[in-house]
Amino acid sequence: MNFEQVDRVRPLVWQDKHLSVLDQRELPHRQIHLVCRTSSEVAEAIHVLAVRGAPAIGIAGAFGVVLAAHAVQADTGAQALQRINAELTALEHARPTAVNLHWAIQRMREKLVDMGADWRDGILRAAQAIQSEDLAANHRMGSFGAECLPDGARVLTHCNTGSLATAGFGTALGVIRAGVASGRITKIYASETRPWLQGSRLTIWELLQDGIPATLIVDSASAYLMQQGLIDTVIVGADRICANGDVANKIGTYAHALAAKAHGVKVMVVAPSSTIDMATATGLGIAIEQRPGTELTHIGGAEIGARAAAVYNPVFDITPAVCIDFLVTEKGVIAAPDAAKMAAVFGSPAGR
């Protein structure tokens, strides 16, 4: 497959000692690039959703470690790590739910500990390796997932899981790109994804960049489309996947999955193995991020509707493993994931 034909967007680029971040808050109307020269600027970009998507957050975090390390004087990587521990802890807490951020920073810590006098070049190579590995994994997942689709598939995707959320190509959207390129997919629906509208602002924009037609729907329309027999497979990403196969993903994913189960529609979750959290037994152990109520009450800075006495704004929900037909990682496809199948592929959960 010629991946370049259906993959033209890059959200994170290392340039001249800084990280260039395509500000996703401004899309689709403006393409603004933030210049991050410190780890705190990377943390802020993650926190305010200028960079988003679990794999992209992890990659940004890795380059945040590079920026923090390059700002100190040290003879070895271990010395540098001692001097930036506080900054890395702050960076790690920029978003609490997606496990990729913790995974990437921990991997960078482990790399630094073992580095000698050439640690400055080495730590940059380590971050670049995380980025290139993610892109390669996405290509593999795209091929694996596309093979699970029926011919002429009509698919629904939720949130944004494409190049903007990863190093490139995407996870769930990567499967869709591969499915289009192989001729398996004939129709794509994208839910708008309230309240940040990642579907309408980002997913539709990405597909347009690649010349791939898609139909936008409101989040609550998916069950009706399934009832009408217009959707064959729901394809989503994940921010964290537990040892039993439970999935934390963008709020609304669980509702789509329940509707799919009621109508005999397949549910596919696509995520790299860095999203797997074998230390968390079930979805009950995942901390769900709560964001400001103004994200619901305001759009573009303008207040909408009546003023609510209270606002509840969880960013993610938990889809139980029993609702998932295919879990796709770069290691292959797990059909109907459960604790035993997860352990067989990713190892026994911590403490067992």
C-alpha positions in Angstrom: 0.0 0.0 0.0 1.2 3.5 -0.8 0.6 5.0 2.6 1.7 8.5 1.5 -1.3 8.8 -0.8 -3.7 8.7 2.2 -1.6 10.4 4.9 -0.6 14.0 4.5 -0.8 15.5 8.0 1.9 15.7 10.7 0.9 17.3 14.0 4.3 17.2 15.7 7.6 18.1 14.1 11.0 18.5 15.8 12.7 21.5 14.2 15.9 23.4 15.2 15.8 22.6 18.9 12.1 23.0 19.4 8.9 21.1 19.0 6.4 22.5 16.4 2.8 21.6 17.4 -0.1 22.0 15.0 -2.6 23.7 17.2 -5.7 21.5 16.9 -7.9 24.0 18.7 -7.7 26.2 15.6 -8.6 23.6 13.0 -10.2 23.4 10.5 -10.2 27.1 9.8 -6.6 28.0 10.6 -3.4 26.1 10.6 -1.4 27.6 13.5 1.8 26.0 14.7 2.9 26.5 18.3 6.6 26.7 19.1 7.5 24.7 22.3 11.0 25.3 23.6 10.5 24.1 27.2 8.8 21.1 28.8 6.3 23.3 30.6 5.2 24.7 27.2 4.7 21.1 26.0 2.7 20.3 29.1 0.5 23.3 28.5 0.0 22.4 24.9 -1.2 18.9 26.1 -3.4 20.3 28.9 -5.2 22.8 26.7 -5.8 20.2 23.9 -3.5 22.0 21.3 -2.1 18.5 21.0 -4.5 15.6 21.7 -4.9 11.9 21.0 -3.2 9.3 23.2 -0.3 8.4 20.9 0.4 12.1 20.0 0.3 13.0 23.7 2.9 10.4 24.4 5.1 11.5 21.5 4.8 15.2 22.7 5.7 14.1 26.2 8.9 12.3 24.9 10.0 15.5 23.2 9.1 17.4 26.4 11.7 15.3 28.1 14.2 16.2 25.5 13.6 19.9 26.0 13.8 19.6 29.8 17.0 17.6 29.6 18.7 19.9 27.1 18.1 22.9 29.4 20.4 21.5 32.2 24.1 20.9 32.5 25.1 17.3 33.2 27.9 14.8 32.5 25.6 11.8 32.1 22.0 11.0 31.4 21.5 9.9 35.0 22.7 13.3 36.3 20.4 15.0 33.9 17.5 12.9 35.0 18.1 13.8 38.7 17.9 17.5 37.7 14.7 17.4 35.7 12.6 14.9 37.8 10.2 17.6 39.0 9.6 18.9 35.5 8.9 15.4 34.2 6.4 14.8 37.0 4.6 17.9 36.0 4.7 16.9 32.4 3.4 13.5 33.2 0.3 15.0 34.9 -0.7 17.2 32.0 -3.5 14.7 31.2 -4.4 11.9 33.6 -6.3 9.3 31.6 -4.3 8.4 28.5 -1.6 5.9 29.5 0.7 6.8 26.6 2.0 9.9 28.3 3.1 8.0 31.4 4.5 5.2 29.2 6.6 7.5 27.0 8.0 9.5 29.9 8.9 6.4 31.8 10.6 5.0 28.7 12.6 8.2 28.3 13.6 8.1 32.0 14.9 4.5 31.5 16.9 5.6 28.5 18.5 8.6 30.3 19.6 6.4 33.2 21.8 4.3 30.9 23.3 7.2 28.8 26.8 8.4 29.1 28.5 11.5 27.8 26.6 11.5 24.6 23.2 11.6 26.4 22.1 14.8 24.6 22.1 13.2 21.2 20.9 10.0 22.6 17.8 11.3 24.3 16.7 13.1 21.1 17.1 9.8 19.2 15.0 8.1 21.8 12.1 10.5 21.3 12.4 10.3 17.5 12.3 6.5 17.9 9.0 6.6 19.8 7.6 8.8 17.0 8.8 6.6 14.1 7.8 3.4 15.9 4.2 4.8 16.3 4.0 5.6 12.6 5.1 2.0 11.7 2.7 0.5 14.2 -0.1 2.6 12.7 0.6 1.2 9.2 0.5 -2.4 10.6 -2.7 -1.8 12.5 -4.3 -0.3 9.4 -3.6 -3.4 7.4 -4.7 -5.8 10.2 -7.9 -3.9 10.9 -8.9 -3.6 7.2 -8.7 -7.3 6.8 -11.4 -7.7 9.5 -13.9 -5.6 7.5 -16.5 -7.1 5.2 -16.4 -6.1 1.5 -18.4 -2.9 0.9 -18.2 -2.0 4.6 -20.0 1.1 5.9 -18.3 2.3 9.0 -18.8 4.8 11.8 -15.9 6.4 13.7 -16.0 8.6 16.8 -13.6 11.4 17.9 -10.4 11.8 15.9 -7.9 9.0 15.7 -6.0 9.9 12.6 -2.7 11.6 11.8 -3.6 14.4 14.2 -3.8 12.0 17.1 -0.7 10.0 16.3 2.7 10.3 14.6 0.8 9.9 11.3 -1.8 7.7 9.5 -3.8 7.1 12.6 -5.2 4.2 14.6 -8.9 3.8 13.9 -8.7 6.3 11.1 -5.7 4.4 9.9 -7.8 1.3 9.5 -10.4 3.4 7.6 -7.6 4.8 5.4 -6.4 1.3 4.7 -9.9 0.1 4.1 -10.6 2.8 1.6 -7.2 2.2 -0.2 -8.0 -1.5 -0.4 -11.6 -1.0 -1.6 -13.2 -2.6 1.4 -14.9 0.6 2.7 -17.7 2.2 0.7 -19.2 4.6 3.3 -17.7 6.6 6.2 -19.8 8.3 8.9 -18.1 10.5 11.5 -19.8 11.6 14.6 -19.3 15.2 15.6 -18.0 14.3 19.1 -19.2 16.9 21.5 -18.1 19.0 23.2 -14.8 19.7 21.4 -16.2 18.5 18.0 -13.1 16.5 17.1 -15.2 14.6 14.6 -16.5 17.5 12.7 -13.5 19.8 13.1 -10.6 17.2 12.8 -11.7 13.9 11.4 -13.6 15.4 8.5 -10.8 17.9 7.8 -8.2 15.1 7.7 -10.2 12.9 5.3 -10.8 16.0 3.1 -7.0 16.5 2.9 -6.7 12.9 1.5 -9.7 13.3 -0.8 -11.7 10.7 1.1 -15.5 11.5 1.3 -17.2 11.2 4.7 -20.6 12.0 6.1 -20.9 14.0 9.4 -23.6 13.0 11.9 -24.6 14.2 15.4 -23.4 11.9 18.1 -26.9 10.7 19.0 -27.8 9.7 15.4 -25.6 6.6 15.3 -28.3 4.3 16.9 -30.8 5.4 14.3 -28.4 4.7 11.4 -27.7 1.2 12.8 -31.4 0.6 13.2 -31.8 1.4 9.5 -29.0 -1.0 8.6 -26.6 1.7 7.4 -23.6 0.8 9.5 -21.6 -2.5 9.6 -18.7 -1.6 11.9 -17.9 1.0 14.5 -14.2 1.7 14.5 -12.7 3.7 17.4 -9.4 4.3 19.2 -8.5 4.2 22.9 -6.8 6.2 25.5 -6.3 3.3 27.9 -7.0 -0.5 27.6 -7.1 -2.5 30.8 -5.9 -6.0 31.5 -9.4 -7.5 31.0 -9.9 -5.6 27.7 -12.1 -2.7 29.0 -11.5 0.4 27.0 -11.4 4.1 28.1 -12.1 6.3 25.1 -13.7 9.6 24.2 -17.1 10.2 25.9 -19.8 8.7 23.8 -17.9 5.6 22.7 -19.9 3.5 25.2 -23.2 4.7 23.8 -22.1 3.8 20.2 -20.9 0.4 21.4 -24.2 -0.4 23.2 -26.2 0.6 20.1 -23.9 -1.6 18.0 -24.5 -4.6 20.2 -28.2 -4.0 20.1 -28.2 -4.1 16.2 -25.6 -6.7 15.5 -23.0 -4.2 14.4 -19.3 -5.0 15.0 -17.1 -2.9 17.3 -13.4 -2.5 16.5 -11.0 -0.8 18.9 -7.6 0.2 17.4 -4.7 1.3 19.5 -0.9 0.6 19.8 0.4 -1.6 22.6 1.6 1.5 24.4 -2.0 2.1 25.2 -2.3 -1.2 27.0 -2.3 -0.9 30.8 -1.9 -4.4 32.2 -1.4 -2.9 35.7 -5.0 -1.8 35.8 -7.3 -4.8 36.0 -10.6 -3.3 34.8 -12.1 0.0 33.7 -13.2 0.6 37.3 -9.6 1.5 38.1 -9.2 4.2 35.5 -9.3 7.9 36.6 -11.7 9.7 34.3 -10.6 13.3 33.5 -13.2 16.0 34.3 -12.9 19.2 32.3 -14.3 22.7 32.8 -18.1 23.1 32.4 -17.6 26.0 30.0 -16.6 23.5 27.4 -20.3 22.5 27.4 -21.9 25.9 28.0 -19.8 27.9 25.5 -18.8 27.5 21.8 -16.1 29.7 20.4 -16.2 31.8 23.6 -19.9 32.5 23.2 -22.4 31.3 25.8 -25.1 29.1 24.4 -28.4 28.0 25.9 -29.7 28.7 29.4 -27.2 28.9 32.3 -27.0 25.5 34.0 -26.8 25.3 37.8 -24.2 22.6 37.4 -22.3 21.0 34.6 -20.8 17.4 34.5 -18.2 17.1 31.8 -16.3 13.8 31.9 -13.9 13.5 28.9 -13.9 9.7 28.6 -16.2 6.7 29.3 -15.5 3.0 29.8 -16.6 0.5 27.2 -16.6 -3.1 28.7 -14.6 -5.7 26.9 -17.9 -7.7 26.2 -18.9 -5.0 23.8 -15.8 -5.3 21.7 -15.5 -7.6 18.7 -11.9 -6.8 17.6 -9.0 -5.3 19.4 -6.3 -4.3 16.9 -2.8 -3.5 17.9 0.5 -3.6 15.9 0.9 -7.1 17.4 -2.2 -8.4 15.6 -6.0 -8.8 16.2 -7.6 -10.1 19.3 -11.2 -11.2 18.7 -13.5 -10.8 21.6 -10.8 -9.7 24.0 -10.8 -10.9 27.6 -8.3 -11.2 30.5 -6.9 -14.5 29.3 -6.4 -13.3 25.7 -4.9 -10.0 26.9 -2.4 -11.8 29.1 -1.4 -14.2 26.3 -0.4 -11.3 24.1 0.8 -8.6 26.5 1.9 -10.6 29.5 0.4 -11.2 33.0 -0.9 -8.2 34.8 1.3 -6.6 37.4 1.3 -8.4 40.7 0.2 -11.8 39.3 
